[in-house]
Amino acid sequence: MGTTTHSFTVLLSICLGLWTTGCRSQEEQLSGTLVEDFHNPPAAYKPMPFWHINGELTTEGIRQQMKDAKELGGFSGISVLPLAPKKNGRPGTTPKFLSEEYLERFQDVLDTAEELEMEVILYDDNDFPSGMAGGKLGELFPEHTMKRLDKIEHTIQGPRQLKQKLPDGQVLSIVAMNTETLERIELTPFIKNKVLRYDLPAGSWKVMSFVLVKDSYHKAYPVVDYLDATAVRKLMELTYGVHQKNFGDYFGKTIKKVFFDDVGFWKHPRTWTGRFNEKFVEINGYDPKPWYPALWYDIGPKTESVRHAFFKTRAELLAEGFPKLVGEWAKANGLKDTGHPPGNYDPTPIDMNADIFKFYRHMAMPLTDAIIGYQFGQNGHKLISSAADYYDKPVVSTEIYGAYKEKSFDSLMLYRSAMDLFSRGVNFVVPHGLWYNPDQVYISPLVSPYSEKLAPALPEYSEFVGRACMLLQGGKRVSEIGVFYPFEELAGWYRFEDPANPRQGFFISPETNYMEISGMLTNDIRQDFTFIHPEFFLEDKYQINNGTVTLNNLENEQNYKALILTGCNVISVKTLEKLKAYYDQGGLVISTGQLPYKSSEMGADEQVKTLIKQIFGVDANAPLDGNPHIHQNNTGGKAIHFVDANQDNLSEALAIDLTPDVAFSPNPTLASDFGKFNYIHKIKEGRHIYFFSNSSDETIQTEVTLKGDFKLFEANPHTGNITPIKNSKKVSIENQSYTKASLNLPPVSAVFWISNEDLK
């Protein structure tokens, strides 16, 4: 560093103030400032890609590739991802996963990492999904592999004496349902010596046996029963336990994180477990056996509430199964766990991950799986960061770029996807990825120093990621809009094997539009928001005070001045009661579609209809024209209902009571959907941090209005430079101070604005 640059750094460090507090020596102050760390981001914030091992590991190959990953790619760590052999002849990892020779090669990885000062993320299995133990689980503990719920059905005309042997597997319920009246008779009490005998009354009856059977598998090996803690513990002995025994001395040092992959129901939508009925009674307080037909059929007015009870139970079993036990193990061993279920961005979690909020309950670093293609599932990525917000988790990871098409993937795509995710709350990046044999990549793209088209861009990209993650990790996100995550609607709608189900993760009611609202707020109106799980909303953590809902966290506290209820048929009475309390105390409530008229609690539909009428002043199913309906009370509460929400009417509704924290004039309109202009606002240690990203091919020119009186600095994550913003001006509107400044963002670029004032 030259004398001029050094003098500027010291001066600017003094202007900005120290990033950390406390009494430190002059040397410590100069080396630990925001300016220096931003210019040369610490290794902990840089990308740490997957390293797919599609070949034979050698000591020499390990050392050379890790050296190249750091020196040529700028990566500060790697995650060794062993692969199972493929049926089409594509090679897997040799030596065999968890063999003595494999563990010797993994030791080479750790030795090299120590030499190069790199980090190794412990990937927990042989290929994905996690839970196979490289085939050992199926070999040693076949009773602990994944189970599936089957329905064996016969239509029988009564009156008739029914006599049948029990099917193979664990019978969870047998129910006869009248095809006309939907009357149900639970038949398991009439089983004796494995034979069912019962005199069916007159009528046409579907006799359904609901049986738990061992599931098939779609990978090389069977997967563990994720819902069974005993099974997961057996698995962990074979994987986590082996790594702890052999490499525990590296935990918290060279190995700081553990990664699991695709834990959920992908290709296994009817995943079930042996103690399901017991857990159902514990959670819901009634016997599930008579209600099993609701998983496949409409059984009358209670259908939605029963389905909600079933899928809520499965969500609890998954959350308290694999991710909980891994999280506890990681914490006990001084590690941070990260990973994801399948479809964590999809419109419905029911047949993919059960409940995306509950899945991350015990995780240190919730992760969003940004794969398939650019912008795929983009409106769902806020679900993961919203879950992290609720649990007060400072780090949100992403596995990114996997299965993007190699031909269309270029150096700009590295930035487009990353900056879109940064604006949605992500702050740690795991690229997908490196390949041990780069000539046989079978999940594109190759994000590696061995990619001719990407290699020149990787060092600067890694610095960009490091700078962005350094500023975005931790602190609290400023979000003044809460959007209800419609779990009750998603669960109440879903049924197994519906012929109209397009694909897993996408079977939702026509009224469900929360994903559209997510995109509208983020990409069009450009006001940040947080998803709120309706069940969690009932907790004391969400407090109502004078028309504001506060998410009380130690660090990531948020204050919502508007709550949005997206289109749905089903909701909890208890959720509506608290929503009404917010409205009664002066809150702003906006409905963006179908108003709910059914309850997720059994037999409480009329209470839902009454509460909707009290809040919105209309009947849930009353025909309305396209104009907004506004209902007000004496405390200043406002409830606005749109039959069909769009950017204009939703923006106008929010403006009634809410002055944007960040506003753009003009609000940019992009010519295409390829790329987005977004922002995120965080507060760390009393300093405001604004991140603006433009992933489009257009130049963004606008004036930004920030709520507050700030002296602003521009921090460029592409270059590492920090300079004062000279064109800012202060204005006062209705006794509120604002700061305005011009923003000019070239295509595929991002910038930070940082304040130099503590919070008042």
C-alpha positions in Angstrom: 0.0 0.0 0.0 1.5 3.3 -1.0 1.8 6.4 1.2 -1.1 8.3 -0.5 -3.5 5.3 -0.3 -2.5 4.7 3.3 -3.1 8.3 4.3 -6.5 8.3 2.7 -7.4 5.0 4.5 -6.5 6.4 7.8 -8.4 9.7 7.2 -11.5 7.9 5.9 -11.3 5.5 8.8 -11.5 8.4 11.2 -14.4 9.9 9.3 -16.4 6.7 9.3 -15.6 5.8 12.9 -14.5 2.4 14.0 -16.5 -0.6 12.9 -15.9 -2.1 16.3 -16.0 -0.5 19.7 -13.9 -0.6 22.8 -10.4 0.5 23.8 -7.8 -0.8 21.4 -4.2 0.1 20.5 -3.5 2.4 17.6 -2.2 -0.6 15.6 -5.4 -2.5 16.3 -7.5 0.5 15.3 -5.8 0.9 11.9 -6.0 -2.8 11.1 -9.6 -3.4 12.2 -11.5 -0.6 10.5 -14.4 -0.9 8.2 -12.4 0.7 5.4 -9.5 -1.8 5.5 -11.8 -4.8 5.9 -14.0 -3.7 3.1 -11.0 -3.2 0.8 -9.6 -6.6 1.7 -12.5 -8.7 3.1 -11.6 -11.4 5.6 -11.6 -14.9 4.3 -14.6 -15.9 6.4 -16.9 -13.9 4.1 -15.7 -15.1 0.8 -17.3 -17.9 -1.3 -16.7 -21.5 -0.3 -17.8 -23.7 -3.2 -18.9 -27.3 -3.4 -16.1 -29.5 -4.7 -17.7 -32.5 -6.5 -15.3 -35.4 -6.4 -16.0 -37.2 -9.6 -12.9 -39.3 -9.7 -10.0 -40.8 -7.7 -8.7 -38.6 -5.0 -4.9 -38.4 -4.7 -2.7 -36.4 -2.3 -1.2 -34.5 -5.2 -4.5 -33.8 -6.9 -6.0 -32.5 -3.7 -3.2 -30.1 -3.0 -3.0 -28.7 -6.5 -6.8 -28.2 -6.9 -7.2 -26.6 -3.5 -4.2 -24.3 -4.2 -5.7 -23.3 -7.5 -9.1 -22.7 -5.9 -7.6 -20.2 -3.5 -4.9 -18.6 -5.7 -6.8 -18.5 -9.0 -10.4 -18.5 -7.9 -10.1 -16.4 -4.7 -12.1 -19.0 -2.8 -11.4 -19.1 0.9 -12.7 -22.6 1.5 -14.3 -25.7 0.0 -16.9 -28.3 0.8 -15.8 -31.8 -0.3 -18.8 -33.4 -1.9 -18.3 -37.1 -2.4 -20.4 -38.6 -5.3 -22.0 -42.0 -5.8 -21.3 -43.8 -9.0 -24.0 -43.1 -11.7 -25.9 -45.8 -13.6 -24.9 -44.1 -16.9 -21.2 -44.8 -16.1 -20.3 -41.4 -14.8 -17.7 -41.8 -12.1 -18.3 -41.3 -8.4 -15.7 -40.8 -5.7 -12.9 -43.2 -5.0 -11.7 -44.3 -2.6 -15.2 -45.3 -1.3 -16.9 -42.9 1.0 -16.0 -43.5 4.7 -13.5 -46.2 3.8 -10.1 -46.1 5.6 -8.5 -44.9 2.3 -11.1 -42.2 1.9 -10.5 -40.9 5.4 -6.8 -40.7 4.6 -7.5 -38.6 1.6 -9.8 -36.4 3.7 -6.9 -35.9 6.1 -4.9 -34.7 3.1 -7.7 -32.1 2.5 -7.4 -30.9 6.0 -3.6 -30.8 5.9 -3.7 -28.8 2.7 -6.4 -26.5 4.1 -4.2 -25.7 7.2 -1.2 -25.0 4.9 -3.2 -22.7 2.7 -5.2 -21.2 5.5 -8.5 -22.4 3.9 -11.7 -23.6 5.6 -13.3 -27.0 4.9 -17.1 -27.3 5.1 -18.0 -30.8 6.2 -20.5 -32.1 3.6 -22.3 -34.9 5.5 -22.9 -37.7 3.0 -22.1 -39.5 -0.3 -24.0 -37.4 -2.9 -27.4 -36.0 -2.1 -29.9 -36.2 -0.5 -28.2 -36.5 2.9 -29.2 -39.5 4.9 -27.7 -42.4 3.0 -24.3 -42.8 4.8 -22.9 -43.9 1.4 -25.2 -47.0 1.5 -24.2 -48.1 5.0 -27.6 -47.1 6.5 -29.5 -49.5 4.2 -27.0 -52.3 4.7 -26.8 -52.1 8.5 -30.1 -50.6 9.6 -32.7 -51.2 6.8 -35.5 -50.8 9.4 -34.5 -47.2 9.8 -34.8 -46.2 6.1 -37.6 -43.9 4.7 -41.2 -45.0 5.0 -44.2 -44.2 2.8 -48.0 -44.0 3.4 -49.9 -46.2 0.9 -53.7 -46.3 0.4 -55.2 -49.7 -0.6 -58.8 -49.1 -1.6 -61.8 -51.3 -2.6 -65.3 -50.1 -3.5 -67.9 -52.4 -1.9 -71.6 -52.4 -2.1 -73.4 -53.0 1.1 -75.0 -54.5 3.0 -72.3 -57.1 3.1 -70.1 -58.9 5.5 -66.5 -57.6 5.1 -63.7 -60.0 5.8 -60.2 -59.3 4.7 -56.6 -60.1 5.7 -54.5 -57.1 6.7 -52.1 -56.0 4.0 -48.3 -56.2 4.4 -46.8 -53.3 6.3 -47.8 -51.3 9.4 -51.6 -50.6 9.3 -52.2 -47.0 10.6 -55.9 -46.9 9.9 -58.7 -48.7 8.0 -61.7 -46.6 7.2 -65.0 -47.3 5.2 -66.4 -44.1 3.7 -69.8 -43.9 2.1 -69.4 -42.5 -1.4 -72.6 -40.5 -1.3 -73.0 -39.3 2.3 -69.3 -39.3 3.2 -70.1 -41.1 6.4 -67.0 -42.7 7.7 -66.5 -45.8 9.9 -63.2 -46.5 11.5 -62.6 -50.2 11.3 -59.4 -50.9 13.1 -61.3 -51.9 16.4 -62.7 -54.9 14.4 -59.3 -56.4 13.6 -58.6 -59.7 15.3 -55.7 -62.1 14.5 -54.7 -59.9 11.5 -58.1 -60.3 10.0 -60.7 -57.5 9.6 -64.4 -58.5 10.0 -67.3 -56.1 9.8 -70.9 -56.0 8.6 -71.1 -53.0 6.2 -74.5 -51.2 6.1 -76.3 -50.6 2.8 -74.7 -48.2 0.4 -71.6 -47.8 -1.7 -68.5 -47.8 0.5 -64.8 -47.1 -0.2 -62.9 -49.4 2.2 -59.4 -47.9 2.5 -56.4 -49.3 4.3 -53.7 -46.8 5.1 -50.4 -48.7 5.4 -46.9 -47.7 6.2 -44.4 -49.5 4.0 -40.7 -49.2 3.3 -40.1 -46.7 0.5 -38.2 -47.1 -2.7 -35.3 -44.8 -3.4 -34.2 -42.6 -6.4 -30.5 -42.4 -5.6 -27.9 -45.1 -5.4 -28.9 -45.9 -1.8 -31.9 -45.8 0.5 -32.4 -42.7 2.7 -33.0 -42.4 6.4 -36.4 -41.9 7.9 -36.0 -38.2 8.5 -39.1 -38.1 10.7 -37.8 -40.6 13.2 -35.2 -39.4 15.7 -34.1 -42.9 16.5 -33.3 -43.6 12.8 -31.5 -40.3 12.4 -29.3 -41.0 15.4 -28.3 -44.3 13.8 -27.5 -42.5 10.6 -25.4 -39.9 12.5 -23.3 -42.6 14.1 -22.3 -43.7 10.6 -21.5 -40.2 9.3 -21.2 -37.4 11.8 -19.8 -39.8 14.4 -17.1 -41.1 12.1 -16.0 -37.6 11.1 -15.9 -36.5 14.8 -13.8 -39.5 15.8 -11.3 -39.0 13.0 -11.2 -35.2 12.6 -12.7 -33.8 15.8 -9.4 -31.9 16.5 -10.1 -29.7 13.5 -13.7 -28.8 14.6 -14.0 -25.0 15.2 -10.7 -24.4 13.4 -10.2 -25.7 9.9 -13.7 -27.2 9.9 -16.3 -24.6 11.1 -19.4 -25.6 9.3 -21.4 -28.7 8.4 -23.6 -28.9 5.4 -26.6 -31.2 4.7 -28.5 -31.4 1.4 -32.1 -32.0 0.2 -33.5 -33.3 3.4 -37.2 -33.7 2.7 -39.7 -35.3 0.4 -38.4 -34.8 -3.1 -39.8 -37.7 -5.2 -41.2 -39.0 -1.9 -44.4 -36.9 -1.3 -46.1 -39.5 0.9 -43.2 -39.8 3.3 -44.6 -41.0 6.7 -43.3 -42.6 9.8 -44.3 -45.3 12.4 -45.2 -43.0 15.3 -47.2 -40.6 13.2 -50.5 -41.3 14.9 -49.0 -40.9 18.4 -47.5 -37.5 17.4 -50.8 -36.4 15.8 -52.7 -37.0 19.1 -50.0 -35.1 21.0 -50.3 -32.0 18.8 -54.0 -32.0 17.9 -55.7 -33.7 20.8 -57.7 -36.3 18.8 -57.3 -39.6 17.1 -56.3 -39.3 13.4 -57.4 -42.8 12.4 -61.0 -41.9 11.3 -59.7 -38.9 9.3 -57.1 -40.5 7.1 -59.3 -40.4 4.0 -59.0 -36.5 4.0 -55.4 -37.0 2.8 -56.9 -38.2 -0.6 -60.5 -37.1 -0.6 -62.9 -34.4 0.3 -64.6 -35.7 3.4 -67.0 -32.7 3.9 -66.8 -29.4 5.8 -63.9 -30.5 8.0 -61.6 -31.5 5.2 -59.3 -28.5 5.3 -58.9 -28.4 9.1 -58.1 -32.1 9.1 -55.6 -31.8 6.3 -54.0 -28.9 8.2 -53.7 -31.1 11.3 -52.1 -33.9 9.4 -49.5 -31.7 7.6 -48.8 -29.6 10.7 -48.0 -32.9 12.4 -45.6 -34.0 9.6 -43.9 -30.6 9.7 -43.2 -31.0 13.5 -41.9 -34.5 13.0 -39.5 -33.3 10.2 -38.4 -30.2 12.1 -37.7 -32.2 15.3 -36.0 -35.0 13.4 -33.0 -34.7 11.1 -32.4 -30.9 11.2 -32.8 -30.7 15.0 -30.4 -33.5 15.7 -27.8 -32.2 13.3 -28.1 -28.8 14.8 -27.6 -30.1 18.3 -24.6 -32.1 17.2 -23.1 -29.2 15.4 -23.5 -26.9 18.4 -22.0 -29.5 20.8 -19.0 -29.8 18.5 -18.4 -26.1 18.1 -19.7 -26.0 14.5 -22.4 -24.1 12.6 -24.8 -26.2 10.6 -26.2 -25.1 7.2 -28.2 -26.9 4.5 -31.6 -27.1 3.0 -34.6 -29.2 2.2 -35.8 -29.6 -1.4 -38.1 -26.9 -2.9 -37.5 -24.3 -0.2 -38.5 -21.6 -2.7 -41.6 -23.4 -4.1 -45.1 -22.2 -3.7 -46.1 -25.0 -1.4 -43.9 -26.8 1.2 -46.4 -29.5 1.9 -44.9 -32.2 -0.3 -41.4 -30.9 -0.3 -40.2 -29.8 3.1 -43.4 -29.8 5.3 -43.1 -26.2 6.6 -40.1 -24.1 5.5 -40.2 -22.0 8.7 -40.2 -24.9 11.1 -37.5 -26.7 9.1 -35.0 -24.1 10.1 -36.0 -24.0 13.8 -32.8 -25.5 15.1 -30.3 -24.5 12.4 -27.5 -22.0 12.9 -27.4 -20.8 9.2 -30.7 -21.2 7.2 -29.9 -21.8 3.5 -31.7 -21.1 0.3 -31.1 -23.4 -2.6 -30.8 -21.1 -5.6 -30.7 -23.6 -8.4 -32.2 -24.8 -11.8 -31.8 -21.4 -13.6 -31.5 -17.7 -13.1 -34.5 -16.3 -11.1 -36.1 -19.7 -10.7 -38.1 -19.6 -7.5 -36.9 -16.0 -6.9 -40.1 -14.9 -5.1 -39.7 -17.7 -2.6 -36.2 -16.9 -1.4 -37.5 -14.3 1.1 -39.1 -17.3 2.9 -35.7 -18.4 4.1 -34.4 -15.0 5.2 -37.8 -14.3 6.9 -37.4 -17.6 8.9 -33.9 -16.5 9.8 -35.3 -13.1 10.9 -37.8 -14.8 13.1 -35.2 -17.0 14.8 -32.7 -14.1 15.0 -30.1 -15.9 12.9 -27.4 -13.5 11.6 -26.2 -15.6 8.7 -28.3 -16.7 5.7 -26.5 -19.0 3.3 -27.2 -19.9 -0.3 -26.2 -22.9 -2.5 -26.1 -21.1 -5.8 -25.8 -21.8 -9.6 -26.4 -25.5 -9.6 -28.1 -26.8 -12.8 -27.8 -23.5 -14.6 -27.2 -24.1 -18.2 -23.5 -24.1 -19.1 -23.9 -22.5 -22.5 -25.8 -19.4 -21.1 -23.7 -19.1 -17.9 -21.1 -16.3 -18.1 -19.2 -14.1 -15.7 -22.1 -11.6 -15.4 -24.4 -14.4 -14.2 -22.1 -14.9 -11.2 -23.1 -11.4 -10.1 -26.7 -11.3 -11.2 -27.8 -14.2 -9.0 -25.6 -13.3 -6.1 -26.7 -9.7 -5.9 -30.4 -10.6 -6.3 -30.0 -12.9 -3.3 -28.1 -10.4 -1.2 -31.1 -8.0 -1.6 -33.3 -10.8 -0.3 -31.3 -11.4 2.9 -28.6 -13.8 1.9 -25.1 -13.1 3.2 -23.0 -16.3 2.8 -22.3 -18.0 -0.6 -21.6 -21.6 -1.5 -21.2 -21.8 -5.3 -22.1 -24.9 -7.2 -19.3 -25.5 -8.1 -15.9 -27.0 -8.5 -15.4 -30.5 -10.0 -12.4 -32.7 -9.4 -12.5 -33.9 -13.0 -13.6 -30.7 -14.8 -13.9 -32.5 -18.1 -16.8 -34.7 -16.8 -19.2 -32.1 -15.2 -22.7 -33.6 -15.1 -24.4 -30.8 -13.1 -23.5 -27.6 -14.9 -22.0 -25.0 -14.7 -18.4 -25.3 -13.9 -17.6 -22.5 -11.5 -13.9 -23.1 -11.3 -10.4 -21.8 -12.2 -10.5 -24.6 -14.8 -13.4 -22.9 -16.6 -11.8 -20.9 -19.5 -14.7 -18.4 -19.6 -15.1 -17.9 -15.9 -11.5 -18.2 -14.6 -10.5 -14.5 -15.3 -13.6 -13.2 -13.4 -13.4 -15.4 -10.3 -10.9 -13.4 -8.1 -12.8 -10.2 -8.4 -16.1 -12.0 -7.9 -14.8 -13.6 -4.7 -13.7 -10.2 -3.4 -17.2 -8.8 -4.4 -18.9 -11.5 -2.4 -16.6 -11.1 0.5 -17.2 -7.4 0.8 -21.0 -7.8 0.4 -21.3 -10.5 3.0 -19.0 -8.7 5.4 -21.5 -5.7 5.5 -24.7 -7.8 5.3 -24.1 -10.4 8.0 -25.7 -9.6 11.3 -27.5 -6.5 12.4 -31.2 -5.9 11.9 -33.1 -5.6 8.7 -35.5 -2.7 8.3 -38.8 -4.0 7.2 -42.1 -2.2 7.9 -44.4 -4.6 6.1 -45.4 -8.1 7.3 -46.9 -10.6 4.8 -48.6 -13.7 6.2 -47.3 -17.0 4.9 -50.5 -18.9 4.2 -49.5 -22.2 5.7 -53.1 -23.1 6.7 -54.3 -22.5 3.1 -51.5 -24.5 1.6 -52.0 -27.4 4.0 -55.8 -27.3 3.8 -55.7 -27.5 0.0 -53.2 -30.2 -0.5 -54.1 -33.8 -1.1 -52.1 -36.8 -2.2 -52.1 -38.0 -5.8 -54.4 -35.3 -7.1 -54.5 -35.7 -10.9 -54.4 -31.9 -11.2 -51.1 -31.7 -9.3 -48.6 -30.3 -11.9 -45.4 -31.2 -10.0 -44.2 -31.4 -6.4 -44.0 -28.0 -4.8 -46.6 -26.3 -7.1 -50.0 -27.7 -6.1 -51.8 -24.7 -4.7 -55.3 -23.3 -4.8 -56.3 -20.8 -7.4 -56.7 -18.2 -4.7 -53.1 -18.5 -3.4 -51.1 -15.5 -4.5 -48.5 -14.8 -1.8 -45.7 -15.5 -4.2 -47.0 -12.9 -6.6 -47.3 -10.4 -3.8 -43.7 -11.2 -2.8 -42.5 -10.3 -6.3 -44.7 -7.2 -6.5 -43.4 -5.7 -3.3 -39.7 -6.5 -4.0 -39.4 -5.9 -7.7 -42.1 -3.4 -8.6 -43.3 -1.4 -5.6 -39.8 -1.8 -4.0 -40.7 -1.8 -0.4 -39.1 -4.5 1.7 -41.2 -7.0 3.7 -41.0 -10.0 5.9 -43.0 -13.2 5.7 -44.8 -14.0 9.0 -45.8 -17.5 9.8 -49.4 -17.4 11.1 -48.7 -19.9 13.9 -45.7 -17.9 15.1 -47.6 -14.7 15.0 -49.6 -15.9 18.0 -46.5 -15.9 20.2 -45.5 -13.1 22.6 -42.5 -12.5 20.4 -44.9 -10.5 18.2 -46.2 -7.6 20.2 -48.9 -5.1 19.2 -48.5 -1.5 20.3 -50.3 1.6 18.8 -50.8 0.2 15.3 -47.4 -1.4 15.1 -46.4 -5.1 15.3 -42.9 -5.6 16.7 -40.9 -8.7 16.2 -38.9 -8.7 19.5 -35.5 -10.1 18.9 -32.2 -9.4 20.7 -30.6 -8.2 17.5 -32.9 -8.4 14.4 -35.9 -6.5 15.8 -38.4 -5.4 13.2 -41.5 -3.1 13.4 -44.3 -3.7 10.9 -46.7 -0.8 10.2 -48.7 -2.7 7.7 -49.8 -6.4 7.6 -50.9 -8.1 4.3 -53.2 -11.0 4.2 -52.8 -12.7 0.8 -55.5 -14.6 -1.0 -56.7 -17.7 0.9 -59.7 -19.8 1.8 -58.4 -21.1 5.1 -56.9 -19.4 8.2 -56.7 -19.9 11.9 -59.3 -18.2 14.1 -56.5 -17.4 16.6 -54.5 -15.7 13.9 -57.5 -13.6 12.9 -58.2 -12.7 16.5 -54.7 -11.3 16.9 -55.0 -9.6 13.5 -58.2 -8.0 14.7 -56.5 -6.8 17.9 -53.9 -5.1 15.7 -56.6 -3.5 13.6 -58.5 -2.4 16.7 -55.4 -0.6 18.0 -55.0 1.4 14.8 -53.2 -1.0 12.5 -53.3 -1.1 8.7 -54.4 -4.4 7.3 -54.5 -5.1 3.5 -56.1 -8.1 1.8 -54.8 -8.9 -1.6 -57.4 -11.4 -2.9 -59.8 -14.0 -1.6 -60.8 -13.4 2.0 -60.7 -16.6 4.1 -64.0 -18.2 5.1 -62.9 -21.6 6.5 -61.0 -22.3 9.8 -57.9 -24.4 10.3 -59.4 -25.3 13.7 -62.1 -27.9 13.4 -65.7 -26.6 13.4 -64.8 -22.9 13.6 -65.8 -21.7 10.1 -68.4 -19.3 11.4 -65.9 -17.6 13.7 -63.7 -17.0 10.7 -66.5 -15.4 8.8 -67.5 -13.2 11.8 -63.9 -12.0 12.3 -63.5 -11.2 8.6 -66.7 -9.1 8.7 -65.5 -7.3 11.8 -62.1 -6.5 10.3 -62.9 -5.8 6.6 -66.6 -4.9 6.8 -67.6 -7.3 4.1 -68.6 -10.9 3.9 -65.8 -13.2 2.8 -67.5 -14.4 -0.3 -69.6 -11.3 -1.1 -69.4 -10.3 -4.7 -67.4 -7.1 -5.1 -66.4 -4.9 -8.0 -62.8 -4.2 -8.8 -62.5 -1.2 -6.5 -60.9 -1.4 -3.1 -63.1 -1.7 -0.1 -61.9 0.4 2.9 -63.1 -0.3 6.4 -62.1 2.0 9.3 -62.5 2.2 13.1 -62.4 5.0 15.7 -58.8 4.2 16.6 -57.4 4.9 13.2 -57.3 1.2 12.1 -57.9 0.6 8.4 -58.6 -2.6 6.6 -58.4 -2.5 2.8 -59.6 -5.4 0.6 -58.7 -5.9 -3.0 -60.4 -8.5 -5.1 -57.4 -8.3 -7.4 -54.3 -6.6 -6.1 -51.9 -5.0 -8.5 -48.8 -2.8 -8.3 -50.8 0.5 -8.4 -53.6 -0.3 -5.9 -51.3 -2.0 -3.4 -48.8 0.8 -3.6 -51.6 3.3 -2.9 -53.0 1.3 0.0 -49.5 1.1 1.6 -49.1 4.9 1.2 -52.2 5.6 3.3 -50.4 5.0 6.6 -46.9 4.2 5.6 -44.1 6.5 4.5 -41.5 4.3 2.8 -38.2 3.7 4.6 -36.5 3.9 1.2 -38.2 5.5 -1.8 -37.2 6.0 -5.5 -38.1 8.9 -7.7 -38.8 7.9 -10.3 -39.4 4.3 -9.4 -37.5 2.6 -12.2 -39.4 0.5 -14.7 -37.3 -2.2 -16.4 -37.9 -3.1 -20.0 -37.8 -6.9 -19.3 -38.0 -9.4 -16.5 -34.4 -10.4 -17.0 -32.7 -8.9 -14.0 -34.0 -6.8 -11.2 -33.4 -3.6 -9.3 -33.7 -4.2 -5.6 -32.4 -3.0 -2.2 -32.0 -4.1 1.4 -31.6 -1.8 4.5 -29.8 -3.1 7.6 -28.6 -1.4 10.8 -25.4 -2.7 12.4 -23.9 -1.2 15.5 -25.8 2.0 15.1 -24.9 2.5 11.4 -27.3 2.3 8.5 -26.3 0.1 5.6 -28.2 0.3 2.3 -27.4 -2.2 -0.5 -28.7 -1.4 -4.0 -28.4 -4.0 -6.7 -29.1 -3.8 -10.5 -28.9 -7.3 -12.1 -30.5 -6.1 -15.3 -28.9 -5.0 -18.6 -30.2 -1.4 -18.1 -28.7 1.6 -16.3 -30.7 2.7 -13.2 -30.9 6.4 -12.6 -33.1 7.6 -9.8 -33.2 9.8 -6.7 -33.3 7.9 -3.5 -35.1 9.2 -0.4 -34.0 7.7 2.9 -35.9 8.2 6.2 -33.5 9.9 8.5 -30.8 12.6 8.6 -27.5 10.9 7.4 -24.0 11.7 6.3 -23.5 9.1 3.6 -20.6 7.2 2.2 -20.6 5.1 -1.0 -18.9 1.7 -0.6 -18.3 -0.1 -4.0 -18.2 -3.9 -3.5 -16.7 -4.3 -7.0 -13.6 -2.2 -6.2 -13.4 -2.0 -2.5 -13.4 1.8 -2.5 -15.3 3.9 0.0 -15.9 7.6 -0.8 -18.2 10.3 0.6 -21.5 11.0 -1.2 -21.4 14.7 -2.1 -24.8 15.1 -3.8 -26.9 14.3 -0.7 -29.3 16.8 0.7 -31.5 17.0 3.8 -35.3 17.6 3.7 -38.0 17.7 6.3 -41.5 16.5 5.6 -44.2 16.6 8.3 -41.5 17.0 11.0 -39.7 13.9 9.7 -36.1 14.2 8.5 -35.1 12.6 5.2 -31.9 12.4 3.2 -31.9 12.4 -0.6 -29.2 11.5 -3.0 -28.8 10.5 -6.7 -28.2 6.9 -7.5 -26.6 5.8 -10.8 -26.2 2.0 -11.2 -24.7 0.6 -14.4 -26.0 -2.8 -15.7 -25.1 -5.7 -13.4 -23.6 -3.7 -10.6 -24.3 -3.0 -6.9 -23.4 -0.4 -4.4 -23.6 0.2 -0.6 -24.5 3.5 1.0 -23.3 3.7 4.6 -24.3 6.3 7.2 -21.8 7.8 9.7 -24.3 8.7 12.4 -25.3 6.6 15.4 -29.0 5.9 15.8 -30.8 8.8 17.5 
